[in-house]
Amino acid sequence: MNIKYIFSLAFAASFVQLHAQENTTLSYAKEKERLLKLHTSAFLAELNLPAVGNTELGYFYEGGDFRHPFTGKSKQGLQFSAEKFQRAGDWTLYGSFDFKTLKEKQLAYSSLINPFTDNPYQIVDSLKGDWNKQFYNMGLKIASPSFASGKMRAGFDLGYQVAIGARQMDPRSLDTENKIRLAPNITYKISPRHQLGLAAIYQHDKNDLKITRANENQQYNLYKRLGLGEYMSAAPVLMTSDAYRTYITNAYGTELSYRYEAGSLRWLLSGGYLRHDEKVSDGVTYPMQAGRHRSDQYSLSSALDLKRGVYNHHFDLNLLYRDISNTEYQQLQRSEDRSYETIFEGTLNTAVRSQASLAYLLAKETSSYRSDWFAKASLSYSGWDNRYALPQSKEIIDRMDIGLRFNKAVSRWVIDLASNYNFAVKNEWNYTDKSYSSNFVANSIALPIYQYLVQDRVTNALSIQYRLANLGKNNNQLYLKGSGSVETALSSPLGTIEKGQSRYTASLTLGLLTF
């Protein structure tokens, strides 16, 4: 990974003024404008969002006892982010860049920089260690000038992410993750009111993991996870040399959208499909298959926007269904060439992830995409059904979330309040310990993760932004923003989690809003 190359890309993005992040205008626009989130970027040319951007540099801290087993006791770091919506002649551009560097303290079990995935094939150990992590994220959406008598536009959606993590004690993980997303797209205007959009999506991810020891005289136990509490051979792997693992993902999909606009009424309907195929292998010279994670994802969203006088009403409906299958392998190493031969291949772990959300936003607009205040109410459902075939095990986590948010601009101040109540609908855990195994992964990792996820909780957040000065002929705004949140466990004690435990975040940010 060439760090200089990443920074040169970031500088290039800044040079063409593709920067900004969170501000009154963009904050409200991103809350209500679904087109900013689509892969079909050719639709961006239809927006009357003015050229606006923001650049932020801030410090953040997170700590507290109410935490996921794959989260450290505390984390703190610096973040730079930039985002801009810009028109260049008949072209429309929406770009972003984000860089985050942090230190995470006393993180146990995980060897990956991002263990929060649906892929169960991860290497873990039983020791706690501190991590240094860096994240880079770039995005660019382009809409071309119209052609074919003004009926068509072409677009391109590009995303690139890099993550680097290093554990600071033995066994030492060095994990590098690269992700790229390409989505060429096109729109067709059937009539002044009706428009269709189509995007083809390709994603490629590669994750290279290396686990080493500074003290080569010390041996460590590694556990190669399978599905739902299971791990390879139901026994630890004794680490006597460096360990290598590679994750390679190819994903293909499509997005089909319909847009309707008549006066003060706008409606966007979008559906998508994504096929995900992730292959996991161990070793370098003689690699062996460590697992295969596949999923089929279906999504549907509907966004309705209705203007009545100075008030804007916005309704959002989002649905997602992901069908997951995980394939395991048993292999023998050939004596003649030391390559591995598969003697068994089977899908023993399957899972289904389902999500649904409904939201209503009411805003008093001062002009297009600017609000004096806005309020939002949301109701969402998330479901997780995870099963293992032999031995039969089951994990079900169904939850609801009720959310409220209010944002108000007062003179030089912008105040943002949010509260979410998350509670269980159905929880079920069924796992039988093996008499011939320590059942380490099930009892120390899988069960504590389940106990954390089934906890009822409330999260309250507050953000206060103050405009320090207006700069330049465009009245660009320099501001200071402080944000914080507290997440509190509400359920009865379960495992190591006690009722009343909390997790809190705090950040202080200096930003520049540009017009």
Secondary structure, DSSP 8 states (H G I E B T S, - for coil): --HHHHHHHHHHHHHTT------HHHHHHHHH-GGGG-S-GGGGGG----SEEEEEEEEEEEEES---TTS-SEEEEEEEEEEEEEEETTEEEEEEEEEEEEEEEEEEEE-SS---SS----EEEEEEEEEEEEEEEEEEEEE---BTTTTEEEEEEEEEEEEEEEESSSSEEEEEEEEEEEEEEEEEESSSSEEEEEEEEEEEEEEEEEEE-SSTT--EEEEEB-STT-BGGGS-EEE-S-EEEEEEEEEEEEEEEEEEEETTEEEEEEEEEEEEEEEEEE-SSS-EEEEEEEEEEEEEEEEEEEEETTEEEEEEEEEEEEEEEEEEEEEEE-TTT--EEEEEEEEEEEEEEEEEEEEEEEEEEEETTEEEEEEEEEEEEEEEEEEETTTTEEEEEEEEEEEEEEEEEETTEEEEEEEEEEEEEEEEEE----TTS--HHIIIIIHHHHHHHT--EEEEEEEEEEEEEEETTTTEEEEEEEEEEEEEE-S--BTTB-TT-EEEEEEEEEEEEE-
